[in-house]
């Protein structure tokens, strides 16, 4: 299982990737939605740890 600090790093990276993808392809693009869902999963993991 990932440590909280590693989860936080992954979340920050995923947020940056989400913003970039949304800027390039739009909010309703499959790529953007997939990244958003992955970010949601990471956020749920970190909330469960707290």
Backbone torsions as a table, in degrees:
resi	resn	phi	psi	omega
1	UNK	NA	145.1	-177.6
2	UNK	-75.0	144.3	174.2
3	UNK	-76.7	158.6	-176.9
4	UNK	-60.3	-39.2	-179.0
5	UNK	-65.7	-37.5	176.8
6	UNK	-67.7	-39.7	176.6
7	UNK	-61.2	-42.9	179.9
8	UNK	-62.3	-40.4	177.7
9	UNK	-64.1	-42.6	178.9
10	UNK	-65.1	-39.4	178.7
11	UNK	-62.6	-45.9	179.4
12	UNK	-62.1	-42.4	177.4
13	UNK	-63.1	-41.1	-179.7
14	UNK	-68.2	-36.6	177.2
15	UNK	-61.9	-45.4	179.0
16	UNK	-62.1	-43.4	179.4
17	UNK	-63.2	-39.7	179.2
18	UNK	-63.7	-45.5	179.7
19	UNK	-61.8	-44.8	179.8
20	UNK	-63.7	-44.5	-178.9
21	UNK	-66.1	-42.6	178.7
22	UNK	-63.5	-37.8	178.1
23	UNK	-65.8	-39.5	-177.3
24	UNK	-78.9	-38.6	-170.6
25	UNK	-118.0	-11.8	-179.0
26	UNK	98.1	162.4	-175.2
27	UNK	-71.8	-27.5	-175.6
28	UNK	-96.3	6.5	179.4
29	UNK	-72.4	147.4	-179.4
30	UNK	-57.0	-39.7	-179.6
31	UNK	-62.3	-45.5	-179.0
32	UNK	-63.3	-44.5	-179.2
33	UNK	-63.6	-41.9	179.8
34	UNK	-62.0	-45.2	179.3
35	UNK	-64.7	-40.4	178.5
36	UNK	-60.6	-41.7	178.6
37	UNK	-66.3	-39.3	177.4
38	UNK	-63.8	-41.8	177.7
39	UNK	-62.7	-43.0	177.5
40	UNK	-57.1	-42.3	179.5
41	UNK	-62.3	-42.3	178.0
42	UNK	-65.2	-40.3	179.5
43	UNK	-64.4	-38.6	177.6
44	UNK	-64.0	-43.1	178.6
45	UNK	-57.8	-45.9	-176.9
46	UNK	-69.6	-33.2	177.5
47	UNK	-67.1	-36.6	179.2
48	UNK	-67.2	-30.0	180.0
49	UNK	-72.1	-22.9	-174.5
50	UNK	-91.3	NA	NA
